[in-house]
Amino acid sequence: MNVIHIAETVKGGVATVINNLTENNEIDSHVICPESQSKEIYCAQKTLFSRTGRNISSLSSLFLVIIKTLKYNKFDVIHLHSSFAGFIVRALFAFKINK
């Protein structure tokens, strides 16, 4: 099973949850997270984006990384760990941009 975890930020509890969920070796896990916080995530397969805060530049960077990652990879489960990531992915699926 291929699972992708997407988070706008991974500080604190989000990092703990993602690390707990990705430690199962029977599941192929991938994480999209901010480059500046990537050391908090232990998963080997990471795609990073530039985050400078809660601003349009950071959201645009996350948006583009999500599009590219979902376009070129097949995932069985998409696990969203933040409201902005949830909004972006739901919008992509609503408009079928990921196909």
TALIN-V487897 format. One record per helix or strand of 3 or more residues. SS is the DSSP state (2 for helix, 1 for strand). FROM is the first residue (numbers start at 1). TO is the last residue. If there is no record, write none. Layout:
ss=[SS,SS]
from=[FROM,FROM]
to=[TO,TO]
//
This chain:
ss=[1,2,1,2,1,2,1,2]
from=[2,13,28,35,46,56,77,83]
to=[6,22,34,40,49,72,80,94]
//
